[in-house]
Amino acid sequence: MIPRSISDPIDPTSLPTPSHGAFTSVSARRAFVRPIPALSSTPSPPPSAAEKAKRDWPESVRHYVQRAFATENTVASIPRQEMEIKLKKIISNSAENNTLGTIDWAKLPLPQQMILEERARPALISANPPWGTGLEPLSLQETNVKSTDTLSKKRKSSELDLSQNGQEKVPPWRIANPHNVFEDRITYPDKRQRGDVAGKGSSKSHHNLANRKKRFEDGQPGYLSQQPFSPSKASTPPDVDQGPVIGRSQDLEKRYFRLTSAPNPDTVRPLPVLEKTLDFLKRKWKKENNYSYICDQFKSLRQDLTVQHIKTEFTVSVYEIHARIALEKGDLGEYNQCQTQLRALYSQHLGGHPEEFKAYRILYFIHTSNRTDMNDVLADLTPTEKRDPAVKHALDARSTLALGNYHRFFQLYLDTPNMGAYLMDMFVARERLNALSNICISYKPDVKLRFFTEELGFESDDESARFICDHGGQSFLEERDGEVRLLTGKALRFFETARNTAFKKVDIKGQI
């Protein structure tokens, strides 16, 4: 090869031709936008029926979705995310089955109601086994669409619908689509529930289940009435549930005794007598104010309601009045027992004042410094409950303490609705020590006693001076120029120690 100089021209045809697999020539990109692929000439397939239904929802489905997200239909115990998943399942299953136009969406239960029914069904089935009561197998509702809280003005303790009838209705989507593939996957305790009279393919477990069912039927009252009891057949008498007691006593007053055996109907008062007893006890409390007597009588009243399985608006009223009296007397143990029962009664929508006692519950958790249960209560609050004056006051008290705004907190303390001031009295001394320590840090070397009176919610200078002396700070009070002053610079460490002691964990009997 003859070498060339730089000035010699280059013939393009003399360059080597690259092989086909070495590289692929591409055009240089002159912008940061992705290149748009060429449109295919092949026409896209027509949309399916399900896709067309998703794009064109019937008006009844739209109204159903609006009702599901309405504020008045919100359930505190059901998160929004769980409700949305349930709603999507209902609509998607209806779209796949082509039943969007056949279902009566105005009468279809909301997703919240379906979730509540699903939660209550395990307890219902466990209390009434399918083989003993003949309950139908799980409905398609569960299988098809199952889903994956100035001065202190204290009030005295004064008296400030179950829609379900126990029968399960067939869901609309079961009527619209009675044959569903999911029903074949359900495991039934007894094949006879599916109409298999011959019980084809029954295993040994099914045979044992039939034997247990027979033994259960042998223990029913009807069987005992037909055949006499024989010790050779059974060593112990069967445990037969006799149901609630029906009281026959007409006494208005009755001492409370803890039950150690089955209740005697002759000592239990029926509902009309219990209503008269409540009116009598309210008059007795206003006249005599004897807490030991009233507490004993209310516990007896609650016991008679329990053994007779009475759960009505009257039951809620009894527990609320007893809880208010216990708050007034500072009996947190008895208050907690009433509060626990009230939570269960409120969940059944029997009336009463749930917002009032929700506010008490928030203040109680402030007192016990129970942050875990406090977070649960805050998460369950609905927008309607947050607008209630009592609940809003309790939430503001919690917020001011979390932010360290003691000035605002003691303003709220002096303007507490209902009987919340009795609960705030239980932890206001602790918060005053905390505020006193912060004042000692911020104001030096001394502060007028009148400043403490106004900032910490005391009624007079004598009361604020007594508070300081009760906690051992009398040596830090000094009278000067006709005014009493607190030596904040010297009292800082002392009150910090007192604050730390006051914020120790609170352990209360019967706490919730």
Buried (B, 14 or more C-beta within 10 A) or exposed (E): EEEEEEEEEEEEEEEEEEEEEEEEEEEEEEEEEEEEEEEEEEEEEEEEEEEEBBEEBBEBBEEBBEBBBEEEBBBBEBEEEBBBBBBEBBBBBBBEBEBBEEBEBEEBBBBBBBBBBBEEBEEEBEEEBBBEEEBEBBBBBBBBBBBEBEEBEBBEBEEEEEEEEEEEEEBBBBEBBEEBEBBEEBEBBBBBBEEEEEEEEBEEEBEEBBEEBEEBEEEEEEEBEEEEEEEEEEEEEBEEEEEEBEBEBEEBBBEBEEEEEEBEBEBBBBBEBBBEBBEEBBEBBEEEBEBEBBBBBBBBBBBBBBBBEBBBEBBBBBBBBBBBBBBBBEBBEBBBBBBEBBBEBBEBEBBBBBBBBBBBBBBBBBBBEBEEBBEEBBEBBBEEBEEBEBBBBBBBBBEBBEEEBBEBBBBBBBEBBBBBBBBBBBBBEBBBBBBBBBBBEEBEEBBBBBBBBEBBBBEEBEEBBEBBEEBEBEEBBEEEEEEBBBBBBBBBEBBBEBBEEBBEEBEBEBBB
